[in-house]
Amino acid sequence: MKRNSIKIMLMAGILALSITSCKRNLILTPNDQVTQQQVFSSSASITQAMAKVYGSFALTGNEGPYGQPDINGIDEGASDFYREMWDVQELPTDEAVLTYGDPGIQDLHNMVWSAGSQVLQGVYDRSMYQITLVNNFLQQTTPALLASHGISGTDATTIGYYRAEARFLRAYQYWVLMDIFGNPPFVTETTTIGSGLPPQISRTALFAYVVSELKAIDPLMVKPGQNQYGRADEGAVWALLARVYLNAGVYTGTADYTDAITYANKVIGAGYGLIPNFTQLMLADDNLNAGPQGGGTTAEFIFTISYDGIKTQGYGGSQYLTHASVGGSMPPQKFGISGGYDGLRTTSNIIALFPTPPTTDTTNFPNNANADTRAEFWYPGQSLAINNVTTFSNGIAVTKFRNVTRTGAQGSNPTFCDVDLPLFRLSEMYLIYAEAVLRGGTGGDAATALTYINAIRTRAYGGSNAGNITAAQLTIPFILDERARELFWEGFRRTDLIRYGEFTSASYVWPFKGGVAGGTGVADYRNLMPIPVSDLAANPNLKQNTGY
């Protein structure tokens, strides 16, 4: 069903690399059938190697859906990048609870995680693994090495774009590590494997590196909207810079809302647009939301992790979000799946952000006739109150991610999903612009900010201005609530609550925050996650974050 622009043509044992965090249990199994020299000896095989770099965002190994895992020592189904990142960004917040009893998973919502958490180990290892793939790709595709293999002309130009994109993907992963862990180990393609254990980089220094790297590759990228679907372009670079600058105060202690406005403006002015129907954002044919490069007309998605029910099988990403959010009285066929996993729900805090819907209506699926179409929730059989996090009926179920097309047809596979997940989309840039203006950034204005917010809300209210707000209503707290409504379950909430000072605070609580039924505040050191204890044991250069 999905077109794969970079085909995920994974070669068994494509690379025999050691993970830069130096944990012995994370060494990939060598395969003598394909050597590194062979992999990078032709433009075709270099494209396959680049497919592995991209594919590691959506896949967990070389076989799929399991077998020959990229990372050992963790359940492969739970080692997917987006699943691990999503759990860390959403489960400790008011946006999500989960019934599962996987090791360490309930500690997230209870906010009692430790340095031995398998979930934290998973996202840390996955990010470091992907950084390692990029470093190796860059080491093996220098202009000198390409020339030595007789690669020149158009092929060399194409590989030049691959190199810039790889650097973007590495910068993205270092942003993930900076946001979650603060002070990770640091290696680039200039680091020689075997030269010693990697040093630790401070959060401030890593911020400077990510920003400088993104600015360096900006002119080297394909222009916005001109790359193959599923590949990063200049718009993705600008979007990540806007996001990083919005959180500069958290990362460095010095806010930079002006640069957040500058790069949000670049994205907004690059030809993207909101699709008309919010409920079509996360579907089996949501590649159409990327505009012409994805087969559609309106380009809202800036960069996605692409999934295909036949070609990219795994138990993370959109497979996780579509299946884990279905249970109870929810009919799996409406979600294009064979059955749900009775896992994910949301809390009363999020429900309260939307107009009150009819709680028994199932005919107006997926949003139960709510005036705000972003309220994609399922009420029958569910209780607003959460007395037990591990009981699926406690909490309101979510209908946002569905493995069906715009016409209602099922995706290509009822077990593995076709739903692509946007890492960046236009409405986030509108919200960044508005918040940065309200926080005092220069280069923007409140009237334009209001226009952007009302564009989001007009789409949310089905093209009506019934949900539009006035200038007086556009406040910094309003933006936090609007981000929850617009970006709900897209991996933003932990970062947003930290930026607003609400993640650990006792002034804003939700069910079972801090492990207490009514919610409570926790120590501020939990704004950062701990460096995994196994990496501390393996690398004496690393120092644990305060409090752990």
Secondary structure by P-SEA (a helix, b strand, c coil): ccccccccccccccccccccccccccccccccccccccccccaaaaaaaaaaaaacccccccccccccccccccccccccaaaaaaaaaccccccccccccccccccccccccccccaaaaaaaaaaaaaaaaaaaaaaaccaaaaaaacccaaaaaaaaaaaaaaaaaaaaaaaaaaaccccccccccccccccccbbbbcaaaaaaaaaaaaaaaccccccccccccccccaaaaaaaaaaaaaacccccccccaaaaaaaaaaaaacccccccccccccccccccccccccccccccccccccccccccccccaaaaaaaaaccccccccccccccccccccccaaaaaacccccccccccccccccccccccccccccccccccccccccccccccccccccccccccccccccbbbbcccaaaaaaaaaaaaaaccccccaaaaaaaaaaaaaaaaccccccccccccccaaaaaaaaaaaccccccaaaaaaaaccccccccccccccccccbbbcccccccccccaaaaaacccccccccc
